Amino acid sequence: MGYYSPVEMTEAFRSSGIYKGNLPVVKFMVIAMLGGAFIVLGGLLSVMVAGGMPGVGAANPGIIKFIAGALFPVGLILVSVTGADLFTSYCAAFTMSLCKKEIGAAKFIRFLLLSYFFNFIGTQFVAWLLTAYTGILSHEPWLSYLHTYSGAKVNQDFLKVFVKGIGANWLVCLGMFMGYAAKDISGKCIGIWIPVMLFVTLGFEHSIANMFFIPAAIYTGAPIS
């Protein structure tokens, strides 16, 4: 079946940034909200499954990290296949266009800010309405798992979180990039899955995912300011 070369993948990735940058602002806002919602659906799935296995986690913490990592990429697969917008991968695609002078700095900044803000709106839809309001994580062992997981995220040195953010986004952008290698949907899913599974299992920090984990913990009563 074959796959596209790195040069072809780069061109496709860059073209996706140009396409989104030329969308009407209202349409871009919509796909950015969807991107935020889709990415954290993977996070919700990982909490539901990994958080529901406290016995396994107590005896085999690495297995639980891998299970969470194996499930989280569902969110980025949804983003990629549907053409939604995710700030963290858009940073790479849009930067390529900026470096080739296909877009200006003002447009670059404006659309990245829009992407970040409306990703946040989408994440809160899942964190509050689909999670806190429905109560699907409001019982044990899921509640303790979510609160412990989110609490650990906010109780870190800033510089360490910053460096972990670099690691996460390097792998997220690599996942989107590798997705463009595929000529079929299954290949795209595998290309995305490998790097994203790595970043979650290794415990790196993804800004948009944390827009779900931390607010969802707050909405369900975690002692986080």
N, C-alpha and C positions, 0 to 999 in steps of 0.2 A: 504493500500500500504506500510506502514511502513517507517522507516528511519534508518540510520546507527547510532550506538552508538557513544558517544564522543571519546571512545578509537579507534573505527574504523575510525572515521573522522580524528583523529590525525595521524593515520598511513597512510591514503590516502594523506593527506596534506604533510606529511614528504616525502612520496614516490615521489610526484610531484617535490619536490626540488632536489632529487637525480637524477630523470630522466633528468631534464633540465641541471643539472650540468655535466651530461655525454654526452650531445649533442656535436657534432662538433661545434667549435666556430662560424663558418660562419652561421650555422643553428640557433644557439642561437642569433646571432645578428639580424637575420631576424625576429624571433618571438618577440624579444625585441622591434624592430621598430614597428611591428604590435601592440604590447601591448600598446605602447605610443599613437599610432594613435587611437586605439579603445577606450581607456579610455577618450580621449578628444573629441571624437565624442559625448559622453554623455554630456560633458560640452558645446559643441556647440549647442546641442539640447536644453539644459536648458536655455542658453542665448536667443536662438531664440524664445522660448515660453514665458519664464518669462519676458524677456526684451521687448516683444511685448505687455505687459499689463500694461502700466504706470498708467492708471486710477485706475485699481484694486490695484496696488502696493501703490499708494498714500493713498488710503483709508484703505487698508488691507495689510500692509507690511508683516505680518506673513504668509498670504496666498501665496504671491509671493515666500517667502523663502521655503515654503513647496512644491510649484510647481517645483521650481528648484531642490529641494532635491528629489522629486519623479521621475524626469526624468534623472538625472545624472547617476543613477545606471545602465542604459542601457550600458554604457561603460564598467563597470566591468563585466557585464553579458557576453558581447562579448568576453572579455579577457578570462573568465573562460571556457566558452563553447568551444571556438576554441583552447584552449591550448596555447594562446599567453603568453608572459612574462611581468609582471608588477613589477618593482623594489620594490614597497612598500609592496606588498604581498609576494614577493620572499624573502624579508628580514626574514619573519617569517618561511617560509618553509625551507629555507636554514639554518637558525640558528638551527632548530631542528636537521638537519643532522650533523651540526658542534658539537652540544652538545653530540650527540651519537657517535662522532668520526668516522663518516662514510665519512667525507671529511676533508681535511686539511685546515688550516688557509689561506694558500696562494691561494688555489682554491676558498675559500669562498670570499676573498677580490677581486680576479680577476673577478669572475663572477658577483659580485654585482656592480663593477665599469662598467663592460660591459653593464649590465642591465640598469643602470642609464643613461649612455651615449646614448645608442641606443633607449631607451625610449624617450630621448630628441629629437633625430633625427625624430622619428615618430610623436612627438607632433608638431614639426615645419612644417612638411608636411601639417598637418591640419590647423595650425595657419596661415601659410603664403599662401599656394597654395589654399586650400579649403575655407579659410575664407577671408583673405585680398585680394588675387588676384581675387577671384570671386566677391567680394564686397557684399556678402550676409548680412553682418552686418554693411555696410557702410552708412546706411540710418537711420533716426530717426524712432522709438525711440531706436532701437537696439544699435546704436553707442554710445549714451549717457549712456545707461545701462552698456555696456561693459567697457567703460572708467571709469565710476564711480565705478563699481564693482572692477576693477583691481587697480584703484588708491587707494581705501580703503585698499587693500591688502598690498601695498608697503608703506603705511604711518602708520605703526604700530611699536611699540616697539619690538625689536628683540626677547626678552625673551618671550613676549606674543605670537608671531608667533611660536616660538619654542614649547611652551606648546600646542598651538592649533594643531601643527603638530603631537604631540604625540596623542592627542585626535582623529585626523583624521585617523592616521594609525592604532591605536588600533581598530577602527571600520571597516576600510578597511580589515585588516587581519581577523577580526571576520567574516566579510561578506564572504570572500573566504573560511574560515573554515566552516561556516554554510552551504555553498554551497555543501560541501562534505557530508552533512547529507542526501541529497536527493537521491532517487532512480529513479527519472524521471526529465525531463527537467524543468517542471513547478515548482517543488519543489526546484530545484537548483536556479531558478530565484527569488523565494520568499525569500529563505535563504540569498541570496546576497543582495536583495533589502532593507531589513529592516535596517541593520546597516549602509549601505551607504547613504540611505535616511536621517538617523539621522545625520551623520556627515556634510552633506551639509546644511541641514536645520538649524543646530546649529551654522553654520558659522566657523567650524574648517578648518584648512589649509592643503591641500594635495599637496605635492611637485610636483608630475607629472601633476596633474590638473592645477597647477599654471604655469607650462611650456607652457600651452595653453593660459590661460586667460591673463597673463601679456604680453607675446610676441604678441598675437593677438591684444591687445590694442595698443602696440607700433607700429606694422605694419600698423595700421589704424589711426595713428596720435596722439595718446595720449601723453601728456607731461610727459612721464616717461623716465628716463635716462636708 
